[in-house]
Amino acid sequence: MYAIIESGNKQYKVNKGDIIDVELLSKSPEEKIVFDKVLLISADDKIEIGMPYLTQAKVEAKVLKEYKDKKVISYKYRHKTNYHKKKGHRQNYTQVVIEEVSL
């Protein structure tokens, strides 16, 4: 059984026991969270698709940690004009483990 959920305007395919990294949720570690924006659930041979979401479906997860990703460097350069600009960015993520997928 798997589900496709939406979190932070991104879609994730999850199974029970999966560990995924989602955009920052501002939750403390060991806190439970419920993803109610379920787009699709596949159980055995049956697939249910929401329009846009399935109202009775939910995915329960537990927060493991919050962390920052590696730095991504953005560098702009224009030749012959002495123009260059360097900027870095570190994205915040929340790591969760999927505990239950229910319909």
N, C-alpha and C positions, 0 to 999 in steps of 0.2 A: 504494500500500500504506500503510495506517495502522493504528495500534494504540491501544488504550485501556489506560493504565497507572494504577497506584495508588501514590501517594507521599504520606506524611503524612496519611492518611485522606481524601485528595482524589483525584479521578479526572481524568486529562488525556488528551485526544485528540491524538496526536502523529504526525507524518510525518517522514521523513528531512529534515534541514536545519532543522527548527523550533527556535526559541529559546523556552524556557518558563521560568517562575519557579515554583520549588517551595519548600516549607518548608525551613528551614535543615538542611543535610546534614552540616555540619562537614567539608568536603573542601577541599583547597587548589586554587587555580586551575590549569588545564591537567591536572587529574587525571581519569582515566577512571572512569566509574561504570556499573554494570549494574543496570537495573530488571528484576527477575525476577517482580514481581507484575503480570503481563499478564492483563487481563480478556478482551480481545477483539482479534483480528487479522483484518483484511480485506485479502485479496490477490486482485486481479483481480475475479472474480465470486464467489469463495469466501469465506465468513465462518466463522471458528471462534470459539466462545464457550467460556470456561472455566467450571468448576464447583468452586470460585469462580475459580481461576487456571488458565492454560495452563502445563503443566509444562515443555514443550520450548521455549517461546517466550522471547525476551529482547529488551530494547531497550538499546542501548549509547549512552552520552552522554559529553560532556566538559564539565567545570565551567568556566564563563567567569569568574564573580565571585560574591562574597557581598556583600549590601548590605542596608540598612534602608529600609523603605518610608516614605512620608510619615506624619506624625503624625496620629493619629485622636483627636479630643477627645471625652471623655465628660463630660457635665455633668448633675448632679442638682440639682434645685431644688424646694423645697416652700414654697408661699406662706404668709404670715402667721406663720412660725415662725423666720425668720432662718436657714434651713438652705440651704446651697448647697455643692456639692463639685465640683471640677474635676479631672479626671484625664486624662492623655495616654498613648498607647501607640504604639510603633513596632514593626512586625513585621519579623523577620529573614527574608530570602529568599536562595536560591541560584539563580543563573541558569545554565541548562545548554543546550547545543545537542545535538540528537539526531543521532547519526552513523549508526546502523544499526538497522533493525527486521528481526528475523529470526525465522523459525518453526522 
